[in-house]
Amino acid sequence: MNDDNNLKQQVEQRVKRLVRAQREKSTVLGQSLYMGTLGLLLILPVLGGAYLGLWLDGMASGYSVRWTFSGMFLGVVIGGFNVYLLLKE
């Protein structure tokens, strides 16, 4: 009995979301802004990690790009997580 009520509530919530989504159709401008936001959420951590890594490599003696690549990789991971969280909503 409890499973039936739970299933009924889930179906009602999804129907409400579908009706609201159909009523609030997004425009081309809205979709462009959304895609731009996704791009920024991915790119800004990568650029920040690369910049920080380049600065750390500059402080080390000799030629090294170890910190730069590590910062870029960490930026990709953080950016991917940011995009995942935004798309999950």
TIVO-2410 file (N, C-alpha, C; in nm, 3 decimals):
# residues 89
REC num residu      c1      c2      c3 atome chaine
REC   1      M   0.083  -0.118   0.000     N      A
REC   1      M   0.000   0.000   0.000    CA      A
REC   1      M   0.087   0.125   0.000     C      A
REC   2      N   0.193   0.125   0.079     N      A
REC   2      N   0.283   0.240   0.087    CA      A
REC   2      N   0.357   0.260  -0.045     C      A
REC   3      D   0.393   0.148  -0.111     N      A
REC   3      D   0.462   0.158  -0.239    CA      A
REC   3      D   0.371   0.219  -0.345     C      A
REC   4      D   0.242   0.187  -0.340     N      A
REC   4      D   0.147   0.245  -0.436    CA      A
REC   4      D   0.135   0.396  -0.418     C      A
REC   5      N   0.128   0.441  -0.294     N      A
REC   5      N   0.119   0.584  -0.267    CA      A
REC   5      N   0.247   0.656  -0.310     C      A
REC   6      N   0.361   0.594  -0.285     N      A
REC   6      N   0.489   0.652  -0.323    CA      A
REC   6      N   0.498   0.663  -0.476     C      A
REC   7      L   0.459   0.558  -0.546     N      A
REC   7      L   0.460   0.559  -0.692    CA      A
REC   7      L   0.365   0.665  -0.746     C      A
REC   8      K   0.249   0.676  -0.685     N      A
REC   8      K   0.150   0.775  -0.729    CA      A
REC   8      K   0.205   0.917  -0.712     C      A
REC   9      Q   0.272   0.944  -0.601     N      A
REC   9      Q   0.330   1.076  -0.578    CA      A
REC   9      Q   0.441   1.107  -0.679     C      A
REC  10      Q   0.524   1.008  -0.708     N      A
REC  10      Q   0.631   1.028  -0.805    CA      A
REC  10      Q   0.576   1.058  -0.944     C      A
REC  11      V   0.472   0.985  -0.984     N      A
REC  11      V   0.411   1.007  -1.115    CA      A
REC  11      V   0.348   1.146  -1.121     C      A
REC  12      E   0.279   1.186  -1.015     N      A
REC  12      E   0.218   1.319  -1.012    CA      A
REC  12      E   0.323   1.430  -1.021     C      A
REC  13      Q   0.436   1.413  -0.953     N      A
REC  13      Q   0.543   1.512  -0.959    CA      A
REC  13      Q   0.599   1.523  -1.101     C      A
REC  14      R   0.618   1.410  -1.165     N      A
REC  14      R   0.673   1.412  -1.302    CA      A
REC  14      R   0.574   1.473  -1.401     C      A
REC  15      V   0.446   1.445  -1.383     N      A
REC  15      V   0.345   1.505  -1.471    CA      A
REC  15      V   0.344   1.656  -1.453     C      A
REC  16      K   0.353   1.703  -1.330     N      A
REC  16      K   0.357   1.847  -1.305    CA      A
REC  16      K   0.479   1.911  -1.369     C      A
REC  17      R   0.594   1.844  -1.361     N      A
REC  17      R   0.716   1.897  -1.423    CA      A
REC  17      R   0.703   1.902  -1.574     C      A
REC  18      L   0.643   1.799  -1.633     N      A
REC  18      L   0.625   1.797  -1.779    CA      A
REC  18      L   0.530   1.908  -1.824     C      A
REC  19      V   0.423   1.928  -1.750     N      A
REC  19      V   0.328   2.034  -1.786    CA      A
REC  19      V   0.394   2.170  -1.773     C      A
REC  20      R   0.470   2.191  -1.666     N      A
REC  20      R   0.539   2.318  -1.647    CA      A
REC  20      R   0.644   2.341  -1.755     C      A
REC  21      A   0.716   2.235  -1.793     N      A
REC  21      A   0.818   2.248  -1.898    CA      A
REC  21      A   0.754   2.280  -2.033     C      A
REC  22      Q   0.640   2.221  -2.060     N      A
REC  22      Q   0.572   2.249  -2.186    CA      A
REC  22      Q   0.518   2.392  -2.187     C      A
REC  23      R   0.473   2.439  -2.074     N      A
REC  23      R   0.420   2.574  -2.064    CA      A
REC  23      R   0.531   2.679  -2.074     C      A
REC  24      E   0.647   2.648  -2.020     N      A
REC  24      E   0.759   2.743  -2.018    CA      A
REC  24      E   0.866   2.702  -2.118     C      A
REC  25      K   0.830   2.693  -2.244     N      A
REC  25      K   0.927   2.654  -2.346    CA      A
REC  25      K   1.036   2.759  -2.354     C      A
REC  26      S   1.160   2.711  -2.364     N      A
REC  26      S   1.272   2.804  -2.367    CA      A
REC  26      S   1.293   2.859  -2.509     C      A
REC  27      T   1.348   2.978  -2.515     N      A
REC  27      T   1.374   3.043  -2.642    CA      A
REC  27      T   1.518   3.014  -2.684     C      A
REC  28      V   1.553   3.058  -2.803     N      A
REC  28      V   1.688   3.039  -2.852    CA      A
REC  28      V   1.787   3.116  -2.765     C      A
REC  29      L   1.748   3.235  -2.723     N      A
REC  29      L   1.834   3.314  -2.636    CA      A
REC  29      L   1.855   3.244  -2.501     C      A
REC  30      G   1.748   3.189  -2.446     N      A
REC  30      G   1.758   3.118  -2.319    CA      A
REC  30      G   1.848   2.995  -2.329     C      A
REC  31      Q   1.835   2.922  -2.440     N      A
REC  31      Q   1.920   2.805  -2.460    CA      A
REC  31      Q   2.066   2.846  -2.479     C      A
REC  32      S   2.089   2.957  -2.549     N      A
REC  32      S   2.226   3.005  -2.570    CA      A
REC  32      S   2.289   3.047  -2.439     C      A
REC  33      L   2.213   3.115  -2.354     N      A
REC  33      L   2.265   3.154  -2.223    CA      A
REC  33      L   2.296   3.032  -2.136     C      A
REC  34      Y   2.212   2.931  -2.145     N      A
REC  34      Y   2.233   2.810  -2.067    CA      A
REC  34      Y   2.360   2.738  -2.113     C      A
REC  35      M   2.380   2.729  -2.244     N      A
REC  35      M   2.500   2.664  -2.297    CA      A
REC  35      M   2.624   2.746  -2.263     C      A
REC  36      G   2.613   2.879  -2.266     N      A
REC  36      G   2.725   2.963  -2.227    CA      A
REC  36      G   2.762   2.944  -2.081     C      A
REC  37      T   2.662   2.930  -1.997     N      A
REC  37      T   2.687   2.905  -1.855    CA      A
REC  37      T   2.756   2.772  -1.835     C      A
REC  38      L   2.712   2.670  -1.908     N      A
REC  38      L   2.778   2.539  -1.900    CA      A
REC  38      L   2.925   2.550  -1.942     C      A
REC  39      G   2.950   2.624  -2.049     N      A
REC  39      G   3.087   2.641  -2.096    CA      A
REC  39      G   3.175   2.712  -1.994     C      A
REC  40      L   3.121   2.817  -1.934     N      A
REC  40      L   3.199   2.889  -1.832    CA      A
REC  40      L   3.225   2.803  -1.709     C      A
REC  41      L   3.126   2.724  -1.670     N      A
REC  41      L   3.145   2.637  -1.554    CA      A
REC  41      L   3.253   2.533  -1.579     C      A
REC  42      L   3.275   2.497  -1.704     N      A
REC  42      L   3.378   2.399  -1.737    CA      A
REC  42      L   3.513   2.466  -1.759     C      A
REC  43      I   3.516   2.577  -1.829     N      A
REC  43      I   3.642   2.638  -1.871    CA      A
REC  43      I   3.711   2.717  -1.760     C      A
REC  44      L   3.636   2.790  -1.679     N      A
REC  44      L   3.700   2.875  -1.578    CA      A
REC  44      L   3.786   2.796  -1.477     C      A
REC  45      P   3.742   2.681  -1.426     N      A
REC  45      P   3.832   2.606  -1.337    CA      A
REC  45      P   3.956   2.554  -1.410     C      A
REC  46      V   3.944   2.519  -1.538     N      A
REC  46      V   4.060   2.472  -1.613    CA      A
REC  46      V   4.161   2.586  -1.629     C      A
REC  47      L   4.113   2.703  -1.666     N      A
REC  47      L   4.203   2.818  -1.680    CA      A
REC  47      L   4.265   2.858  -1.547     C      A
REC  48      G   4.186   2.856  -1.442     N      A
REC  48      G   4.239   2.887  -1.309    CA      A
REC  48      G   4.346   2.787  -1.266     C      A
REC  49      G   4.321   2.659  -1.291     N      A
REC  49      G   4.421   2.556  -1.257    CA      A
REC  49      G   4.547   2.570  -1.339     C      A
REC  50      A   4.532   2.602  -1.468     N      A
REC  50      A   4.649   2.621  -1.554    CA      A
REC  50      A   4.730   2.742  -1.508     C      A
REC  51      Y   4.662   2.850  -1.476     N      A
REC  51      Y   4.732   2.971  -1.430    CA      A
REC  51      Y   4.806   2.945  -1.300     C      A
REC  52      L   4.739   2.882  -1.205     N      A
REC  52      L   4.803   2.850  -1.077    CA      A
REC  52      L   4.922   2.756  -1.098     C      A
REC  53      G   4.905   2.655  -1.183     N      A
REC  53      G   5.015   2.563  -1.212    CA      A
REC  53      G   5.132   2.631  -1.280     C      A
REC  54      L   5.104   2.723  -1.371     N      A
REC  54      L   5.210   2.797  -1.438    CA      A
REC  54      L   5.287   2.883  -1.338     C      A
REC  55      W   5.215   2.945  -1.246     N      A
REC  55      W   5.279   3.025  -1.143    CA      A
REC  55      W   5.367   2.938  -1.054     C      A
REC  56      L   5.317   2.820  -1.014     N      A
REC  56      L   5.397   2.730  -0.931    CA      A
REC  56      L   5.518   2.678  -1.006     C      A
REC  57      D   5.503   2.648  -1.135     N      A
REC  57      D   5.616   2.603  -1.216    CA      A
REC  57      D   5.720   2.714  -1.230     C      A
REC  58      G   5.675   2.838  -1.238     N      A
REC  58      G   5.770   2.949  -1.247    CA      A
REC  58      G   5.852   2.967  -1.121     C      A
REC  59      M   5.798   2.927  -1.009     N      A
REC  59      M   5.871   2.939  -0.883    CA      A
REC  59      M   5.973   2.827  -0.866     C      A
REC  60      A   5.956   2.716  -0.938     N      A
REC  60      A   6.048   2.604  -0.927    CA      A
REC  60      A   6.169   2.630  -1.016     C      A
REC  61      S   6.281   2.572  -0.980     N      A
REC  61      S   6.401   2.589  -1.063    CA      A
REC  61      S   6.396   2.492  -1.180     C      A
REC  62      G   6.446   2.536  -1.293     N      A
REC  62      G   6.448   2.453  -1.413    CA      A
REC  62      G   6.317   2.462  -1.488     C      A
REC  63      Y   6.309   2.386  -1.596     N      A
REC  63      Y   6.190   2.387  -1.680    CA      A
REC  63      Y   6.100   2.271  -1.639     C      A
REC  64      S   5.978   2.303  -1.600     N      A
REC  64      S   5.884   2.201  -1.557    CA      A
REC  64      S   5.743   2.245  -1.592     C      A
REC  65      V   5.662   2.151  -1.633     N      A
REC  65      V   5.520   2.179  -1.657    CA      A
REC  65      V   5.433   2.086  -1.573     C      A
REC  66      R   5.495   2.028  -1.473     N      A
REC  66      R   5.423   1.932  -1.389    CA      A
REC  66      R   5.303   1.995  -1.320     C      A
REC  67      W   5.322   2.112  -1.259     N      A
REC  67      W   5.213   2.177  -1.189    CA      A
REC  67      W   5.107   2.229  -1.285     C      A
REC  68      T   5.150   2.272  -1.402     N      A
REC  68      T   5.055   2.322  -1.500    CA      A
REC  68      T   4.959   2.211  -1.542     C      A
REC  69      F   5.015   2.094  -1.576     N      A
REC  69      F   4.929   1.983  -1.616    CA      A
REC  69      F   4.842   1.934  -1.501     C      A
REC  70      S   4.898   1.932  -1.382     N      A
REC  70      S   4.820   1.890  -1.265    CA      A
REC  70      S   4.705   1.987  -1.239     C      A
REC  71      G   4.733   2.116  -1.251     N      A
REC  71      G   4.628   2.216  -1.232    CA      A
REC  71      G   4.520   2.208  -1.338     C      A
REC  72      M   4.562   2.183  -1.462     N      A
REC  72      M   4.463   2.169  -1.569    CA      A
REC  72      M   4.376   2.045  -1.546     C      A
REC  73      F   4.437   1.935  -1.506     N      A
REC  73      F   4.360   1.813  -1.479    CA      A
REC  73      F   4.262   1.834  -1.365     C      A
REC  74      L   4.310   1.898  -1.259     N      A
REC  74      L   4.221   1.927  -1.147    CA      A
REC  74      L   4.108   2.020  -1.190     C      A
REC  75      G   4.139   2.117  -1.277     N      A
REC  75      G   4.037   2.206  -1.330    CA      A
REC  75      G   3.932   2.133  -1.411     C      A
REC  76      V   3.975   2.035  -1.491     N      A
REC  76      V   3.880   1.956  -1.570    CA      A
REC  76      V   3.788   1.876  -1.478     C      A
REC  77      V   3.845   1.819  -1.373     N      A
REC  77      V   3.764   1.742  -1.277    CA      A
REC  77      V   3.663   1.832  -1.207     C      A
REC  78      I   3.708   1.947  -1.160     N      A
REC  78      I   3.619   2.040  -1.090    CA      A
REC  78      I   3.515   2.096  -1.185     C      A
REC  79      G   3.556   2.131  -1.307     N      A
REC  79      G   3.462   2.182  -1.407    CA      A
REC  79      G   3.358   2.078  -1.445     C      A
REC  80      G   3.401   1.955  -1.463     N      A
REC  80      G   3.306   1.848  -1.493    CA      A
REC  80      G   3.206   1.827  -1.382     C      A
REC  81      F   3.253   1.836  -1.260     N      A
REC  81      F   3.163   1.822  -1.145    CA      A
REC  81      F   3.064   1.937  -1.140     C      A
REC  82      N   3.112   2.059  -1.171     N      A
REC  82      N   3.021   2.175  -1.175    CA      A
REC  82      N   2.912   2.155  -1.280     C      A
REC  83      V   2.951   2.110  -1.398     N      A
REC  83      V   2.853   2.087  -1.505    CA      A
REC  83      V   2.754   1.979  -1.463     C      A
REC  84      Y   2.805   1.873  -1.401     N      A
REC  84      Y   2.718   1.765  -1.355    CA      A
REC  84      Y   2.614   1.818  -1.257     C      A
REC  85      L   2.659   1.900  -1.163     N      A
REC  85      L   2.566   1.954  -1.064    CA      A
REC  85      L   2.461   2.044  -1.128     C      A
REC  86      L   2.501   2.123  -1.228     N      A
REC  86      L   2.403   2.210  -1.294    CA      A
REC  86      L   2.303   2.127  -1.375     C      A
REC  87      L   2.351   2.026  -1.444     N      A
REC  87      L   2.260   1.944  -1.525    CA      A
REC  87      L   2.171   1.857  -1.439     C      A
REC  88      K   2.215   1.825  -1.320     N      A
REC  88      K   2.135   1.741  -1.229    CA      A
REC  88      K   2.009   1.814  -1.183     C      A
REC  89      E   2.014   1.948  -1.175     N      A
REC  89      E   1.899   2.025  -1.128    CA      A
REC  89      E   1.785   2.016  -1.223     C      A
***
